[in-house]
Amino acid sequence: MDETLHQLGALLLGSIPTVFLFLSLMICYRFLVYGPLTRVLADRRARTEGAIEQAKAATAAAAAKSQEYEAKLRAARAKVFEARQQKLQQWSRERDKAIAEAQETAQRQVADAKTALQGQTEATHRSMEQSIDDLAGEILQAILPSNHASAGRAS
């Protein structure tokens, strides 16, 4: 058993440089590879999450701007519609005014034409009465001189 212990001691003594080399390799790995790799991965994760958060913030800002623009667009459309309605009302009032003026002018022209027609009718009646009186006088003169002549012969 003594020999087994002696072999075990020799193995243990032979494994010390391997253990030391393994530990130094682990320390070097920790400082040279694992540490920088962990920092790079953490930095990448931070940048990725930061980019995602920035993208979400940009998306939210874009949505807010979009809603703001839509609200402004609706307000502008409402103003245009209101201005259009006012213009249509103004045109309607102007049209109604023009129609009323035209009707008034037409009524005046009709009244003037009626007055002129009545004047012409009265003048025509007077002219006809004068012509009738003149014609009746001529007829009487044409008939009476013959009657006076025949009456003078008979006497």
Legacy VTK file of the C-alpha trace (Angstrom):
# vtk DataFile Version 3.0
C-alpha trace
ASCII
DATASET POLYDATA
POINTS 155 float
0.000 0.000 0.000
2.939 2.098 0.585
3.749 1.737 -3.022
0.268 2.765 -4.006
0.587 5.848 -1.868
3.957 6.537 -3.339
2.530 6.202 -6.884
-0.374 8.346 -5.925
1.997 10.989 -4.573
4.062 10.823 -7.752
0.899 11.205 -9.830
-0.182 14.077 -7.681
3.204 15.698 -7.964
3.143 15.134 -11.749
-0.345 16.625 -12.001
0.607 19.868 -10.216
2.055 21.453 -13.392
-1.048 20.323 -15.303
-3.339 21.782 -12.656
-1.245 24.965 -12.566
-1.329 25.141 -16.369
-5.081 24.464 -16.367
-5.706 27.190 -13.766
-3.466 29.688 -15.582
-5.234 28.813 -18.815
-8.616 29.395 -17.126
-7.440 32.756 -15.758
-6.072 33.801 -19.160
-9.304 32.609 -20.822
-11.293 34.576 -18.274
-9.341 37.786 -18.895
-8.520 37.457 -22.589
-11.625 35.801 -24.060
-14.562 35.526 -21.680
-14.366 39.076 -20.235
-14.113 40.920 -23.555
-16.678 38.577 -25.129
-19.086 39.230 -22.257
-18.558 42.996 -22.582
-19.095 42.877 -26.363
-22.258 40.800 -25.961
-23.565 43.108 -23.226
-22.775 46.148 -25.375
-24.463 44.555 -28.371
-27.507 43.690 -26.254
-27.624 47.268 -24.913
-27.334 48.681 -28.406
-29.977 46.311 -29.740
-32.360 47.063 -26.894
-31.562 50.767 -27.251
-32.242 50.576 -30.974
-35.500 48.743 -30.296
-36.515 51.362 -27.733
-35.542 54.126 -30.153
-37.543 52.436 -32.892
-40.546 52.153 -30.571
-40.162 55.798 -29.586
-39.827 56.821 -33.234
-42.893 54.746 -34.124
-44.872 56.363 -31.296
-43.684 59.824 -32.373
-44.610 59.065 -35.986
-48.053 57.891 -34.897
-48.508 61.059 -32.846
-47.389 63.205 -35.778
-49.701 61.269 -38.069
-52.639 61.912 -35.755
-51.645 65.561 -35.509
-51.460 65.849 -39.297
-54.796 64.084 -39.662
-56.338 66.503 -37.165
-54.872 69.456 -39.062
-56.101 67.965 -42.337
-59.605 67.530 -40.915
-59.535 71.127 -39.639
-58.352 72.383 -43.023
-61.050 70.389 -44.804
-63.639 71.813 -42.413
-62.403 75.341 -43.140
-62.520 74.710 -46.882
-66.026 73.243 -46.573
-67.151 76.213 -44.467
-65.633 78.695 -46.930
-67.313 76.829 -49.790
-70.654 76.929 -47.987
-70.274 80.656 -47.339
-69.390 81.248 -50.983
-72.391 79.204 -52.117
-74.642 81.166 -49.760
-73.191 84.433 -51.053
-73.750 83.338 -54.652
-77.273 82.263 -53.764
-77.981 85.664 -52.206
-76.519 87.431 -55.247
-78.594 85.239 -57.577
-81.757 85.902 -55.558
-81.003 89.621 -55.595
-80.427 89.567 -59.362
-83.661 87.608 -59.863
-85.573 90.073 -57.683
-84.110 93.012 -59.614
-84.958 91.330 -62.906
-88.513 90.656 -61.732
-88.856 94.243 -60.563
-87.502 95.531 -63.868
-89.845 93.199 -65.773
-92.810 94.355 -63.692
-91.898 97.988 -64.365
-91.583 97.243 -68.083
-94.941 95.449 -68.033
-96.520 98.384 -66.191
-94.950 100.848 -68.632
-96.123 98.734 -71.565
-99.654 98.582 -70.094
-99.662 102.342 -69.624
-98.394 102.881 -73.157
-100.938 100.397 -74.506
-103.763 102.118 -72.621
-102.580 105.471 -74.004
-102.500 104.041 -77.527
-105.900 102.430 -76.999
-107.393 105.705 -75.794
-105.767 107.594 -78.682
-107.104 104.994 -81.100
-110.616 105.282 -79.575
-110.497 109.078 -79.868
-109.212 108.783 -83.419
-111.949 106.279 -84.242
-114.637 108.470 -82.654
-113.327 111.437 -84.607
-113.277 109.332 -87.750
-116.803 108.098 -87.024
-118.018 111.656 -86.489
-116.300 112.818 -89.676
-117.600 109.818 -91.622
-121.126 110.347 -90.260
-120.930 114.007 -91.304
-119.797 113.051 -94.787
-122.569 110.473 -95.054
-125.118 113.031 -93.917
-123.850 115.584 -96.393
-123.949 113.006 -99.093
-127.503 111.995 -98.214
-128.958 115.342 -97.161
-128.047 117.409 -100.140
-129.870 114.875 -102.238
-132.829 115.103 -99.904
-132.770 118.892 -99.916
-132.548 118.862 -103.674
-135.460 116.444 -104.001
-137.393 118.390 -101.370
-136.713 121.616 -103.284
-138.022 120.040 -106.483
-141.079 118.779 -104.823
-141.981 122.199 -103.583
LINES 1 156
155 0 1 2 3 4 5 6 7 8 9 10 11 12 13 14 15 16 17 18 19 20 21 22 23 24 25 26 27 28 29 30 31 32 33 34 35 36 37 38 39 40 41 42 43 44 45 46 47 48 49 50 51 52 53 54 55 56 57 58 59 60 61 62 63 64 65 66 67 68 69 70 71 72 73 74 75 76 77 78 79 80 81 82 83 84 85 86 87 88 89 90 91 92 93 94 95 96 97 98 99 100 101 102 103 104 105 106 107 108 109 110 111 112 113 114 115 116 117 118 119 120 121 122 123 124 125 126 127 128 129 130 131 132 133 134 135 136 137 138 139 140 141 142 143 144 145 146 147 148 149 150 151 152 153 154
